[in-house]
């Protein structure tokens, strides 16, 4: 028998692991002997074409030399317990890898392969993408409540630090933004999320007009009021959708637009950049800062539907499984784009992309966007949200009971 890996856990995480590998084109039968699960009701069955075995069966395969690695397809809360159990089952020569340790190198390989074979193509089914966005935006709201706003959230300390930060600089990013603006400039943090990391004060003592903008602003303002009512107004968020930003703000409005790890959440990120560039002044800029290819690393779950990436020629590119846009090429007549790459400090194997998009000349939206089609898309978006509200809050159906 060829040496293969075993997945410990035929539950949600184990399925997530194999689904990811399948999506990337890997043959599961060539990689794995099967799943191992302590649940006797699962043993003897199959999942994703692989058998579900008992710990005793795993022990036997290890004794035969048929397993070289066990991958922990379980949540972080169970990993220590499972590792202790595996120490009594498998020999020391068998590797025990966490879910991420096994998957991330394969994702990096997949990303490189995708970049090699991708051809420029941008044919967005806006209706389909918008449906996906409406179905999933509450997962983003729930993340901010559970992980950030609540006192026991794993990122609550970041929330407190952001609330207290009065300076424009973002220590996590390590990029100096103050030199990009001057006293009195209009700065927009678009896609700011629950709490922006940026304050309106400059190092030299100047002060900005700083706007916080997000399509989920109505949710975020209520969350902030609930958890930090005394400071919530300091980070009050305005409603605005990336894809329709020119409908919310006038042309040549902003000196600097910050988009911090939010573009990959958009329905159409290329259109979103155009809209933001349109409301920027000539000489103004969009400052992008994103995890590289986050949709791949986040398994295309929730709002993570796009990869912000770079080409071999140093161009800014955006892609997913069916579309790819070289943004540097497409906007060369109206903008200058420079990018830099850095190691992500908090995530093993990830890289960060910083892109500066400087508007070099005036342009009309019609050069890049079908304006009539945009109005239709905006109307349909309102219809979708109303439909979501009607189905999500059905108490009105019980009015006579």
RAMO-V770420 format. One record per residue. N is the residue number from 0. RES is the residue in one small letter. PHI is phi in whole degrees, 0 to 359 (none if undefined). NEAR is the number of other C-alpha atoms within 8 Angstrom. Layout:
n: (N	N)
res: (RES	RES)
phi: (PHI	PHI)
near: (NEAR	NEAR)
This chain:
n: (0	1	2	3	4	5	6	7	8	9	10	11	12	13	14	15	16	17	18	19	20	21	22	23	24	25	26	27	28	29	30	31	32	33	34	35	36	37	38	39	40	41	42	43	44	45	46	47	48	49	50	51	52	53	54	55	56	57	58	59	60	61	62	63	64	65	66	67	68	69	70	71	72	73	74	75	76	77	78	79	80	81	82	83	84	85	86	87	88	89	90	91	92	93	94	95	96	97	98	99	100	101	102	103	104	105	106	107	108	109	110	111	112	113	114	115	116	117	118	119	120	121	122	123	124	125	126	127	128	129	130	131	132	133	134	135	136	137	138	139	140	141	142	143	144	145	146	147	148	149	150	151	152	153	154	155	156	157	158	159	160	161	162	163	164	165	166	167	168	169	170	171	172	173	174	175	176	177	178	179	180	181	182	183	184	185	186	187	188	189	190	191	192	193	194	195	196	197	198	199	200	201	202	203	204	205	206	207	208	209	210	211	212	213	214	215	216	217	218	219	220	221	222	223	224	225	226	227	228	229	230	231	232	233	234	235	236	237	238	239	240	241	242	243	244	245	246	247	248	249	250	251	252	253	254	255	256	257	258	259	260	261	262	263	264	265	266	267	268	269	270	271	272	273	274	275	276	277	278	279	280	281	282	283	284	285	286	287	288	289	290	291	292	293	294	295	296	297	298	299	300	301	302	303	304	305	306	307	308	309	310	311	312	313	314	315	316	317	318	319	320	321	322	323	324	325	326	327	328	329	330	331	332	333	334	335	336	337	338	339	340	341	342	343	344	345	346	347	348	349	350	351	352	353	354	355	356	357	358	359	360	361	362	363	364	365	366	367	368	369	370	371	372	373	374	375	376	377	378	379	380	381	382	383	384	385	386	387	388	389	390	391	392	393	394	395	396	397	398	399	400)
res: (x	x	x	x	x	x	x	x	x	x	x	x	x	x	x	x	x	x	x	x	x	x	x	x	x	x	x	x	x	x	x	x	x	x	x	x	x	x	x	x	x	x	x	x	x	x	x	x	x	x	x	x	x	x	x	x	x	x	x	x	x	x	x	x	x	x	x	x	x	x	x	x	x	x	x	x	x	x	x	x	x	x	x	x	x	x	x	x	x	x	x	x	x	x	x	x	x	x	x	x	x	x	x	x	x	x	x	x	x	x	x	x	x	x	x	x	x	x	x	x	x	x	x	x	x	x	x	x	x	x	x	x	x	x	x	x	x	x	x	x	x	x	x	x	x	x	x	x	x	x	x	x	x	x	x	x	x	x	x	x	x	x	x	x	x	x	x	x	x	x	x	x	x	x	x	x	x	x	x	x	x	x	x	x	x	x	x	x	x	x	x	x	x	x	x	x	x	x	x	x	x	x	x	x	x	x	x	x	x	x	x	x	x	x	x	x	x	x	x	x	x	x	x	x	x	x	x	x	x	x	x	x	x	x	x	x	x	x	x	x	x	x	x	x	x	x	x	x	x	x	x	x	x	x	x	x	x	x	x	x	x	x	x	x	x	x	x	x	x	x	x	x	x	x	x	x	x	x	x	x	x	x	x	x	x	x	x	x	x	x	x	x	x	x	x	x	x	x	x	x	x	x	x	x	x	x	x	x	x	x	x	x	x	x	x	x	x	x	x	x	x	x	x	x	x	x	x	x	x	x	x	x	x	x	x	x	x	x	x	x	x	x	x	x	x	x	x	x	x	x	x	x	x	x	x	x	x	x	x	x	x	x	x	x	x	x	x	x	x	x	x	x	x	x	x	x	x	x	x	x	x	x	x	x	x	x	x	x	x	x	x	x	x	x	x	x	x	x	x	x	x)
phi: (none	292	291	219	261	238	263	271	114	256	257	302	290	296	294	300	300	290	297	297	295	297	298	275	93	282	273	297	293	276	258	234	285	161	260	237	216	283	288	296	290	273	298	91	264	233	213	52	79	244	287	258	247	271	302	295	295	298	302	296	295	294	295	280	78	265	235	252	203	244	259	276	269	225	291	301	292	255	294	297	299	293	300	296	292	296	298	266	248	254	290	296	287	273	287	240	243	293	314	290	301	283	277	299	301	290	292	298	297	298	299	296	295	296	296	292	258	290	245	303	199	226	232	284	275	300	299	294	294	293	301	297	296	295	294	246	294	290	295	291	300	296	301	295	290	289	265	239	287	294	303	266	292	292	243	295	298	298	299	296	296	294	301	270	285	253	261	292	295	244	296	296	282	74	251	281	266	305	295	275	222	224	307	89	294	265	241	238	259	264	78	290	75	301	216	287	277	251	256	263	268	260	298	276	97	286	221	258	268	247	248	256	228	199	294	256	304	299	290	295	296	291	296	296	295	292	265	217	299	289	242	298	292	294	240	301	255	265	282	187	258	313	292	231	300	291	273	254	224	284	299	59	265	254	272	213	244	258	236	250	55	231	295	290	272	286	291	222	293	291	301	296	297	300	298	292	294	297	273	275	287	297	92	284	217	253	252	261	218	218	292	292	51	294	300	295	292	264	65	55	261	60	273	278	246	224	250	270	212	226	269	298	273	80	278	279	233	232	206	218	291	230	223	210	231	275	294	299	292	296	252	299	282	234	207	249	239	235	230	221	241	218	284	288	289	248	220	299	87	272	237	251	242	248	233	251	249	259	286	257	202	293	203	264	303	299	293	236	230	281	296	297	295	298	296	296	296	294	297	294	294	298	299	298	295	296	296	296	296	296	274	273	232	272	302	298	287	260	297	265	261)
near: (3	4	8	12	13	14	14	13	13	15	8	7	11	15	11	8	11	10	8	9	12	10	7	8	6	7	8	10	8	6	8	12	11	11	15	15	14	8	6	7	4	9	12	7	7	8	8	6	6	12	11	15	12	11	10	7	8	13	10	8	10	13	7	6	8	11	13	12	11	13	13	14	15	13	7	6	5	8	11	8	7	9	9	8	8	8	9	6	10	10	7	6	5	11	8	9	11	10	11	7	8	10	10	10	9	8	11	9	8	9	10	8	8	8	8	6	6	7	5	8	8	7	5	7	6	9	7	7	11	10	9	9	12	10	7	10	10	7	9	10	11	8	9	11	10	9	12	15	13	10	6	6	10	7	8	13	8	8	11	8	8	11	11	6	9	8	11	11	11	11	6	4	6	7	7	7	8	10	6	6	9	11	8	8	12	12	13	12	15	12	13	13	10	10	11	12	8	12	11	11	11	13	7	4	6	10	11	13	9	10	10	14	14	14	10	9	14	9	8	13	12	8	11	13	11	7	8	8	9	6	9	11	7	5	10	8	12	9	10	11	8	14	11	12	13	11	6	7	8	8	9	9	10	13	13	15	14	11	14	13	9	10	13	14	10	14	9	10	14	9	9	14	9	10	14	13	10	14	14	17	13	10	9	11	14	15	13	13	12	12	12	11	11	12	14	10	9	8	8	11	8	10	14	12	12	16	13	16	11	11	9	5	5	8	14	15	13	15	12	10	4	6	11	13	12	11	11	11	7	8	9	9	6	10	11	12	12	10	11	7	8	7	8	11	5	4	6	6	9	9	10	12	16	11	13	12	12	12	15	9	9	8	7	7	11	7	6	7	8	8	8	6	7	10	8	8	10	9	8	8	9	8	8	10	9	8	8	9	8	8	7	6	7	8	6	6	6	7	6	4	3)
